[in-house]
Amino acid sequence: MRVVYTDPAWALNDLGQPDLARADIERAAFGDDIDLRLGLFEGRYQLQGPAFHDHVRGADALVIYRCQVTPELLEAVGPTCRVIARSGVGIDNLNAPLLAGTGIVSFNVPDYCVDEVSTHTLALLLALERKVCTQDRLVKNSQWNIHAGGVPRRVSTCTAGIIGFGRIGRATARKLQAFYQKVIAYDPYVSADLMAGYGVTAATDLAELFGAADAVVIHAALTGETDRLIDAAALAAVRPGALLVNTARGRLVDPAAVLDTLEAGRLGGFASDVFTPEDPNDDPTARKLLTRDDVVVSAHRAFLSLESERSCRRRIAEGVATVLAGGPPPAEGRVT
Protein backbone atom coordinates (compact mmCIF):
# COMPACT_ATOMS: atom_id res chain seq x y z
CA MET A 1 0.00 0.00 0.00
CA ARG A 2 1.10 3.55 -0.70
CA VAL A 3 0.70 6.65 1.49
CA VAL A 4 1.43 10.07 0.01
CA TYR A 5 2.09 13.11 2.20
CA THR A 6 1.21 15.89 -0.24
CA ASP A 7 2.93 18.85 1.44
CA PRO A 8 4.58 18.05 4.78
CA ALA A 9 6.46 21.09 6.09
CA TRP A 10 8.27 18.90 8.64
CA ALA A 11 9.91 16.87 5.85
CA LEU A 12 11.98 19.76 4.48
CA ASN A 13 15.66 19.48 5.39
CA ASP A 14 18.16 22.27 6.02
CA LEU A 15 18.45 22.81 2.26
CA GLY A 16 14.71 23.27 1.95
CA GLN A 17 14.23 19.94 0.14
CA PRO A 18 11.90 17.04 1.04
CA ASP A 19 13.88 14.33 2.79
CA LEU A 20 12.42 10.91 3.62
CA ALA A 21 15.15 10.45 6.22
CA ARG A 22 13.20 12.90 8.40
CA ALA A 23 10.16 10.58 8.46
CA ASP A 24 11.23 8.66 11.56
CA ILE A 25 7.84 8.90 13.28
CA GLU A 26 6.01 7.83 10.14
CA ARG A 27 8.32 4.87 9.51
CA ALA A 28 7.74 3.65 13.06
CA ALA A 29 3.97 3.79 12.58
CA PHE A 30 3.78 2.30 9.08
CA GLY A 31 6.46 -0.36 9.28
CA ASP A 32 7.88 -1.95 6.14
CA ASP A 33 4.62 -2.87 4.44
CA ILE A 34 3.64 0.64 3.43
CA ASP A 35 5.34 2.64 0.69
CA LEU A 36 5.72 6.18 2.09
CA ARG A 37 6.11 9.01 -0.40
CA LEU A 38 6.41 12.76 -0.05
CA GLY A 39 4.75 15.36 -2.25
CA LEU A 40 5.78 16.65 -5.65
CA PHE A 41 8.33 19.39 -5.01
CA GLU A 42 9.53 21.99 -7.50
CA GLY A 43 10.87 24.84 -5.40
CA ARG A 44 7.76 24.37 -3.29
CA TYR A 45 5.19 21.60 -2.98
CA GLN A 46 2.98 21.43 -6.04
CA LEU A 47 -0.66 20.97 -5.02
CA GLN A 48 -2.54 21.04 -8.31
CA GLY A 49 -2.09 20.35 -11.98
CA PRO A 50 -1.47 17.23 -14.10
CA ALA A 51 1.98 16.43 -12.68
CA PHE A 52 0.67 16.57 -9.11
CA HIS A 53 -2.32 14.41 -9.98
CA ASP A 54 -0.03 11.85 -11.60
CA HIS A 55 2.10 11.87 -8.45
CA VAL A 56 -0.80 10.91 -6.15
CA ARG A 57 -2.53 8.54 -8.56
CA GLY A 58 -3.32 5.16 -7.03
CA ALA A 59 -2.47 6.11 -3.46
CA ASP A 60 -4.22 4.17 -0.71
CA ALA A 61 -4.01 7.15 1.64
CA LEU A 62 -3.29 10.87 1.45
CA VAL A 63 -2.05 13.08 4.25
CA ILE A 64 -2.67 16.73 3.44
CA TYR A 65 -1.52 19.94 5.10
CA ARG A 66 -2.40 22.99 2.97
CA CYS A 67 -3.53 20.84 0.03
CA GLN A 68 -7.20 21.21 -0.91
CA VAL A 69 -9.44 18.21 -1.50
CA THR A 70 -11.09 18.86 -4.86
CA PRO A 71 -13.04 16.78 -7.38
CA GLU A 72 -9.91 16.77 -9.55
CA LEU A 73 -7.82 15.38 -6.70
CA LEU A 74 -10.33 12.61 -5.96
CA GLU A 75 -10.56 11.70 -9.63
CA ALA A 76 -6.77 11.58 -9.85
CA VAL A 77 -6.19 9.49 -6.75
CA GLY A 78 -8.76 7.00 -7.89
CA PRO A 79 -10.78 4.24 -6.20
CA THR A 80 -7.86 2.84 -4.23
CA CYS A 81 -7.90 5.73 -1.76
CA ARG A 82 -9.35 4.70 1.60
CA VAL A 83 -8.39 7.57 3.88
CA ILE A 84 -7.45 11.25 3.71
CA ALA A 85 -6.03 12.75 6.86
CA ARG A 86 -5.55 16.44 7.51
CA SER A 87 -2.36 17.18 9.42
CA GLY A 88 -3.75 19.94 11.62
CA VAL A 89 -6.80 21.32 13.41
CA GLY A 90 -8.82 22.94 10.64
CA ILE A 91 -10.94 20.83 8.31
CA ASP A 92 -11.99 23.38 5.70
CA ASN A 93 -9.54 22.00 3.13
CA LEU A 94 -10.72 18.42 3.77
CA ASN A 95 -13.95 19.35 1.98
CA ALA A 96 -16.24 17.09 4.01
CA PRO A 97 -19.30 17.68 1.76
CA LEU A 98 -17.32 16.42 -1.22
CA LEU A 99 -16.01 13.37 0.65
CA ALA A 100 -19.44 12.44 2.01
CA GLY A 101 -20.71 9.35 0.25
CA THR A 102 -17.38 8.48 -1.37
CA GLY A 103 -16.51 5.85 1.23
CA ILE A 104 -13.22 7.66 1.94
CA VAL A 105 -12.58 8.08 5.66
CA SER A 106 -11.20 11.45 6.73
CA PHE A 107 -9.94 12.79 10.03
CA ASN A 108 -7.89 15.58 11.55
CA VAL A 109 -6.13 16.17 14.87
CA PRO A 110 -8.32 18.76 16.60
CA ASP A 111 -6.45 19.21 19.87
CA TYR A 112 -2.70 18.73 19.41
CA CYS A 113 -1.76 22.43 19.64
CA VAL A 114 -4.27 23.99 22.03
CA ASP A 115 -1.55 25.28 24.34
CA GLU A 116 0.62 26.58 21.49
CA VAL A 117 -2.12 28.50 19.66
CA SER A 118 -3.55 30.04 22.81
CA THR A 119 -0.07 31.12 23.92
CA HIS A 120 0.73 32.56 20.48
CA THR A 121 -2.54 34.48 20.58
CA LEU A 122 -1.50 36.11 23.83
CA ALA A 123 1.97 36.81 22.43
CA LEU A 124 0.54 38.69 19.44
CA LEU A 125 -2.01 40.53 21.56
CA LEU A 126 0.49 41.64 24.20
CA ALA A 127 2.95 42.69 21.48
CA LEU A 128 0.22 45.03 20.21
CA GLU A 129 -0.72 46.21 23.68
CA ARG A 130 2.85 47.06 24.68
CA LYS A 131 4.00 48.26 21.21
CA VAL A 132 6.82 45.73 21.40
CA CYS A 133 7.46 45.31 17.67
CA THR A 134 7.57 49.04 16.97
CA GLN A 135 9.98 49.56 19.85
CA ASP A 136 12.12 46.64 18.69
CA ARG A 137 12.48 48.05 15.18
CA LEU A 138 13.29 51.58 16.32
CA VAL A 139 15.79 50.71 19.03
CA LYS A 140 17.65 48.36 16.68
CA ASN A 141 17.75 51.27 14.19
CA SER A 142 19.36 53.58 16.77
CA GLN A 143 16.09 55.43 17.44
CA TRP A 144 15.72 55.32 21.21
CA ASN A 145 12.36 56.81 22.26
CA ILE A 146 10.25 55.40 25.07
CA HIS A 147 7.07 57.02 23.71
CA ALA A 148 7.49 55.82 20.12
CA GLY A 149 4.49 53.85 18.93
CA GLY A 150 2.22 55.46 21.49
CA VAL A 151 1.70 55.09 25.22
CA PRO A 152 0.24 51.67 26.17
CA ARG A 153 -2.91 51.33 28.23
CA ARG A 154 -3.29 49.45 31.49
CA VAL A 155 -4.75 46.11 30.36
CA SER A 156 -5.95 45.15 33.85
CA THR A 157 -8.73 47.70 33.40
CA CYS A 158 -9.76 46.37 29.97
CA THR A 159 -12.15 43.77 28.55
CA ALA A 160 -11.02 41.03 26.19
CA GLY A 161 -13.40 39.32 23.76
CA ILE A 162 -13.19 35.89 22.15
CA ILE A 163 -14.93 34.87 18.92
CA GLY A 164 -15.30 31.08 18.96
CA PHE A 165 -15.32 29.22 22.26
CA GLY A 166 -14.06 25.77 21.36
CA ARG A 167 -10.96 24.04 22.70
CA ILE A 168 -8.56 26.85 21.85
CA GLY A 169 -10.97 29.63 22.77
CA ARG A 170 -11.40 28.14 26.22
CA ALA A 171 -7.64 27.78 26.75
CA THR A 172 -7.14 31.37 25.63
CA ALA A 173 -9.82 32.56 28.05
CA ARG A 174 -7.84 31.21 30.99
CA LYS A 175 -4.70 32.99 29.82
CA LEU A 176 -6.49 36.26 29.08
CA GLN A 177 -7.87 36.29 32.62
CA ALA A 178 -4.33 36.72 33.96
CA PHE A 179 -4.09 40.09 32.19
CA TYR A 180 -7.57 41.53 31.53
CA GLN A 181 -10.23 42.63 33.96
CA LYS A 182 -13.03 40.83 32.15
CA VAL A 183 -13.37 38.24 29.38
CA ILE A 184 -16.43 37.92 27.17
CA ALA A 185 -17.09 35.55 24.26
CA TYR A 186 -19.39 35.07 21.30
CA ASP A 187 -20.17 31.60 19.99
CA PRO A 188 -23.74 30.78 18.93
CA TYR A 189 -23.05 27.05 19.42
CA VAL A 190 -21.84 27.27 23.02
CA SER A 191 -24.15 27.97 25.94
CA ALA A 192 -23.75 30.89 28.31
CA ASP A 193 -23.70 28.35 31.14
CA LEU A 194 -20.61 26.62 29.77
CA MET A 195 -18.88 29.97 29.29
CA ALA A 196 -19.74 30.90 32.85
CA GLY A 197 -17.95 27.77 33.98
CA TYR A 198 -14.77 29.29 32.55
CA GLY A 199 -15.42 32.68 34.16
CA VAL A 200 -16.47 34.16 30.82
CA THR A 201 -19.55 36.25 30.03
CA ALA A 202 -21.50 35.42 26.88
CA ALA A 203 -22.19 38.09 24.25
CA THR A 204 -25.43 37.67 22.34
CA ASP A 205 -23.95 38.71 18.98
CA LEU A 206 -20.84 40.10 17.30
CA ALA A 207 -22.01 43.69 17.62
CA GLU A 208 -22.31 43.35 21.38
CA LEU A 209 -18.86 41.77 21.63
CA PHE A 210 -17.16 44.39 19.44
CA GLY A 211 -18.91 47.19 21.27
CA ALA A 212 -17.73 45.99 24.68
CA ALA A 213 -14.25 44.55 24.08
CA ASP A 214 -10.98 46.50 24.13
CA ALA A 215 -9.26 43.53 22.49
CA VAL A 216 -10.79 40.75 20.37
CA VAL A 217 -9.18 37.40 19.52
CA ILE A 218 -10.56 35.06 16.87
CA HIS A 219 -10.74 31.28 17.38
CA ALA A 220 -13.69 30.37 15.17
CA ALA A 221 -13.67 27.51 12.69
CA LEU A 222 -13.83 28.38 9.00
CA THR A 223 -17.16 27.28 7.51
CA GLY A 224 -19.52 28.65 4.90
CA GLU A 225 -21.21 30.52 7.73
CA THR A 226 -18.02 32.16 9.02
CA ASP A 227 -16.28 32.97 5.73
CA ARG A 228 -15.42 36.72 5.99
CA LEU A 229 -17.19 36.84 9.34
CA ILE A 230 -15.17 39.91 10.28
CA ASP A 231 -16.13 42.32 7.51
CA ALA A 232 -16.94 46.01 7.29
CA ALA A 233 -20.37 45.49 8.85
CA ALA A 234 -18.92 43.65 11.85
CA LEU A 235 -16.13 46.18 12.34
CA ALA A 236 -18.60 49.06 12.24
CA ALA A 237 -19.46 48.14 15.83
CA VAL A 238 -15.85 48.05 17.02
CA ARG A 239 -15.00 49.93 20.18
CA PRO A 240 -12.64 52.83 19.35
CA GLY A 241 -9.01 51.79 19.82
CA ALA A 242 -9.80 48.07 20.10
CA LEU A 243 -7.20 45.51 19.03
CA LEU A 244 -7.96 42.52 16.79
CA VAL A 245 -5.99 39.25 16.68
CA ASN A 246 -6.56 36.32 14.30
CA THR A 247 -4.85 32.98 14.89
CA ALA A 248 -7.63 30.88 13.34
CA ARG A 249 -8.09 31.09 9.55
CA GLY A 250 -7.28 33.89 7.13
CA ARG A 251 -10.66 33.84 5.40
CA LEU A 252 -12.46 34.66 8.64
CA VAL A 253 -11.28 38.24 8.22
CA ASP A 254 -11.72 40.65 5.31
CA PRO A 255 -8.29 42.37 5.09
CA ALA A 256 -9.72 45.33 3.17
CA ALA A 257 -12.21 45.99 5.98
CA VAL A 258 -9.43 45.76 8.57
CA LEU A 259 -7.25 48.16 6.57
CA ASP A 260 -10.08 50.66 6.22
CA THR A 261 -10.84 50.50 9.94
CA LEU A 262 -7.18 50.98 10.85
CA GLU A 263 -6.85 53.92 8.46
CA ALA A 264 -9.97 55.47 9.94
CA GLY A 265 -8.39 55.25 13.40
CA ARG A 266 -11.22 53.18 14.85
CA LEU A 267 -9.20 49.97 15.18
CA GLY A 268 -6.12 50.39 17.35
CA GLY A 269 -4.11 47.50 15.94
CA PHE A 270 -4.28 44.19 14.13
CA ALA A 271 -2.22 41.02 14.54
CA SER A 272 -2.55 37.88 12.46
CA ASP A 273 -0.86 34.53 12.07
CA VAL A 274 -3.04 33.61 9.09
CA PHE A 275 -3.89 35.07 5.71
CA THR A 276 -5.49 34.04 2.43
CA PRO A 277 -3.45 33.56 0.34
CA GLU A 278 -1.10 31.93 2.82
CA ASP A 279 1.72 34.47 2.37
CA PRO A 280 0.29 38.00 2.81
CA ASN A 281 2.98 39.30 0.45
CA ASP A 282 1.03 37.60 -2.35
CA ASP A 283 -2.05 39.79 -1.80
CA PRO A 284 -2.07 43.54 -2.60
CA THR A 285 -4.35 44.47 0.30
CA ALA A 286 -2.47 42.38 2.83
CA ARG A 287 0.81 43.91 1.66
CA LYS A 288 -0.54 47.32 2.66
CA LEU A 289 -1.26 45.95 6.14
CA LEU A 290 2.34 44.75 6.43
CA THR A 291 3.69 48.28 6.08
CA ARG A 292 1.87 49.55 9.17
CA ASP A 293 3.41 49.90 12.63
CA ASP A 294 0.08 48.93 14.21
CA VAL A 295 0.09 45.53 12.50
CA VAL A 296 1.99 42.49 13.80
CA VAL A 297 2.18 39.25 11.82
CA SER A 298 3.68 35.76 11.90
CA ALA A 299 3.92 33.00 9.29
CA HIS A 300 1.07 30.64 10.24
CA ARG A 301 3.09 29.07 13.03
CA ALA A 302 0.87 29.54 16.08
CA PHE A 303 0.54 25.75 16.25
CA LEU A 304 4.26 25.17 16.27
CA SER A 305 6.42 23.60 18.94
CA LEU A 306 8.66 20.56 18.86
CA GLU A 307 6.16 18.70 21.01
CA SER A 308 3.04 19.67 19.06
CA GLU A 309 4.56 18.89 15.67
CA ARG A 310 5.78 15.45 16.69
CA SER A 311 2.49 14.64 18.43
CA CYS A 312 0.47 15.59 15.35
CA ARG A 313 2.72 13.54 13.07
CA ARG A 314 2.49 10.48 15.31
CA ARG A 315 -1.29 10.65 15.68
CA ILE A 316 -1.79 11.14 11.95
CA ALA A 317 0.48 8.24 11.01
CA GLU A 318 -1.01 5.90 13.58
CA GLY A 319 -4.54 6.84 12.50
CA VAL A 320 -3.80 6.23 8.82
CA ALA A 321 -2.09 2.92 9.62
CA THR A 322 -5.10 1.80 11.65
CA VAL A 323 -7.55 2.60 8.84
CA LEU A 324 -5.41 0.84 6.24
CA ALA A 325 -5.33 -2.19 8.54
CA GLY A 326 -9.14 -2.25 8.59
CA GLY A 327 -9.71 -0.40 11.83
CA PRO A 328 -11.57 2.85 12.63
CA PRO A 329 -10.08 6.36 12.44
CA PRO A 330 -9.47 8.31 15.67
CA ALA A 331 -12.88 9.06 17.15
CA GLU A 332 -11.95 12.56 18.33
CA GLY A 333 -10.97 13.74 14.85
CA ARG A 334 -13.23 11.82 12.47
CA VAL A 335 -14.81 14.01 9.80
CA THR A 336 -16.26 11.45 7.35
N, C-alpha and C positions, 0 to 999 in steps of 0.2 A: 504493500500500500504506500501511497505517496502523500505527503503533507507539504503544502507550500505556504510559507510565510511571505505574504506579498510585499510588506514594507516594514520590516522590523528595525527600528532605530537602534536597538541594543546590539545588533549584529555588525554594525559598522566599526571597523578597526581604527587604529590611530591614523591611518592614511585615508580614512573616509570611504573605505571599500567594504562590501559585505564579506564576512569571513565566517565560514562554518565552524572554525575552531572555537569560536565564541559561544557556540550552542551547547555548552556543557549541561545546563539544566534540561534542555530539550532531549538531548541524547539519553540522559538518565531516565526520562519518562517514557520515551518511545522504544528504547532498546534497539536491537539490530534488525528487527523485522519491518521497520518503517523507513522509507526513503525520504529523508528530510531535505527540502530545497528552500533556498532563499529567493527573494523576488528578482525580477528583471531590473538590472541596474545600469543606467547609462548617465553617469554624473549625478543622478538621483534615481530613486525607485520610479519606474514607469508603472502607472496604474490604469492605463487605458490604451486602446489601440490594438491593431492586429498582432504585433509582436508580443505584447503582454498577454493577450488572450491565448496565443499559442503556448506561451510559457506555463500557464495554469491548466491547460487542457488535460482532462483525464485525472485530475487530482482527486483523491478520496476525501481530503479535508483542506480547507483554507483557514489560515489565521491572518486576519486583517488588522490594520492599525488605522491609517488614514484612508485606506482604500474604500471605495464606495461599492456596495452591492447593487448591481444594475441588471436589467434583463440581458444585456450583452455579456456581462460576466457569467451569469448563470448558463447562458447558451454555450459559452466557450468552455466552461469547466465540464459541462456534460452530466450525464446521468450517474456517473460514478461517485459524485460528491455526496457525502453523507452528513457532513458537519461544517459549519462556518462559525468560527469563534472570533469575537472582537476583543483584541488585547487592550482593554481599558474599561472605563466606567460607562461612557455614553453609548447609546445604541442607535443613534440616528442614522449612521452610515451602514448599519446592518440591514436596514430596509425590511423590517418585520412584515409589513403588508405584502411585499413582493414574495418573501419566503414562505408565507402562510400557504399551506396546501401543496407545497413542493415535496414535502417529506424530508427536507433538509433541516436538521437540528441546528439551532443557533444559540449561543450563550455569550455572556460577557463576564467581567469580574467587577461587580458593583461597589465593592467596599475595600479594595486593597490599598487605597491612598487617601482615606478619610482624614487622617492626621496631617498628611503632607499638604493637601489642598486647603484645609482650614487654616493651617499655619501660614501658607503662602498668601492667602487672602488677607490675613492680619498684617503680614509684612508689607504688602502693597498699600494697604489702607494707612498704616502708620507712617510709611514713607511719604504719602501725601499729606497726612496731618502735620508732620514735623518738618516738611519741606526738605527731606534728606537728600533727594537726588539733585535738586537745584544747588544746595549747599556743597555737595560733593563735587559737582562740575566746576563751580566757581572757585572753591578753595584750591583745587588741583590746577586751576588756570591762574593762580596767583591773584585772585580777587577775593580777599578776606573781607567779609561784611556779614555781621551776625543778623542783620535785618533783611538780607537779600532773600527774595522769594516770598516775603511777607511774614508777619508775626503769627505764629501758630496759636490756636485756641486751646483752652483747657478741656480735654476730651472727657474728663470725669463729670462734666456738666452737660454732656451731649447725649443724644439718642441715636442709636444705630438701628438700621433696618435690614432685614434679610428677605430676599425674594426667593422662595423655594425652601421648604423646611424638611428635606429628606435627611439622609445620613450625614452629608457634609454640612448642610445648613444647621443641623443640631449641634454638631461638633464646633462649628464656628460660633454659635450662640454662646457656648460656654467660654470660649476664649474672648469674645467681645465683652462679656460681663466683667472681665478683669480690668477693662479700660473705660467703658462707657457707663453712664448713669442708668440708662434704660435700654432694653433691646426689644424691638417689635418685629413682627414677621408677617408676610403675606404668602399664603399658599391655600388655594381653594380646596385642596384635597386633604388637608390636615386640619383636625379639629382644634378649636381654641383650647379645649381641655388638655390635649396633648402638649400644646405649646406652653400652657401654664405649668405643666410638669417640669419644663426646662427653665422656668422663670422668665418666660417670654410672653409678651402681650400680642394678641392677634389683631391685625389690621383687616378691615372688611374688604378693602380693594386697594389697587395700586395707588390711586389718588390719595387715599388716606395715609398710606405708608410714605409716599414721597413728600406729602405735606408736613409730616411729623418728624421725619428722620434727618439728622445732620450728616449722616453717612449711610450709604446703601450698598450692600454687597449682594451679588447675584449668584444663586446656586440652583437655579431651575434647570430641569431637563429640556432639551430641545425637541419639540414636537411641532406638528402643524399648528397647534393652538398657541405656542409660545414663540414661533418664528417672528423676529422683529418685535418682541414684546415691549422692549424699551424703545419707543419711537417718539416722534415730536409730541404726540398727544399725551403720552405718559409723562414726558419730561416737562410738559406745561405746568404740572402740579408740583414740580420740585421746589423744595424749600431753598431760598436764596443762600448760596454758599455751600450747599451740600456737596459731598464727595460721592463718586460712583465707582464701584470696583466690580469687574467681571472676571471670574475664574471658572466659568461654566462652559459656554459655547459662544463663538463669535456671532452667530446669527441671531442670538437673543437680543442683540443691541444694534440699532441703526447708527452707524458711525457718523453719518451726515447730521442726524438729529443731535448727537452728542457734541459735534463740532459747533453747530449753531448755538447750542445752549452755553457752551464754554465761551464762545465769542461774545454772546450777549451778557456775560458776566453773572448769569443765574446759577450755573454749575461751578462749584469751586475747584473741581479737579476730577480727573478720570484716570483710572488705572485698569489695565487689562492684560491678562495672560493669553487671551484668545482672540483671534480675528478670522474673518472670512473675506478673502482667501487667507490661508494659514499664515503667510508672511505679510504683515501689514505694508511692507514696502512695495508689494505688488498691486496695491489698491490706491488710486489717487487721493481719495478722501482720507483714508487711514494715514497716508504719508503726511498729510497736513497736520493730523493729530500728533504725529511723532515729533514735529518741530516745536511743540509747545512745552514750556517749563511746567505747566500744571497737568501734564500727562506723564504717567509712569507705565512702562510696559516690560513684559518678559516674554520669552519665546515658547509659549505653551509647555511649560515645565513645572506647573504647580504640583503635579502628581509625583514629581521625581524625588526619589532617594534611592540609595543602594538597596535598602530593605524592600521598598515598595516595588521597585522594578523586578527584583528577583522573585518576590512573592507572586506578582502577576504572571510572570513567565512560567513559573512552576505550576500554578493553578490552571493556566491555559493548556499547557502541555499535558498535564494529567487528565484534564477534562476531555481533550481531544482523544487521547489514548483510550480512555474508558468508553467513549462513544464508538470508536472504531473496533473495540473489542466486543461490542454488542450491549454495553451498559448504558445507563442514563447519563445525561449531562448534569453538571452541578445544579442542584435545585435552586440555589440562591441567585443564580445568574441566567437561568433559562429564559430565552425570549420566544423561540418557536420549537 
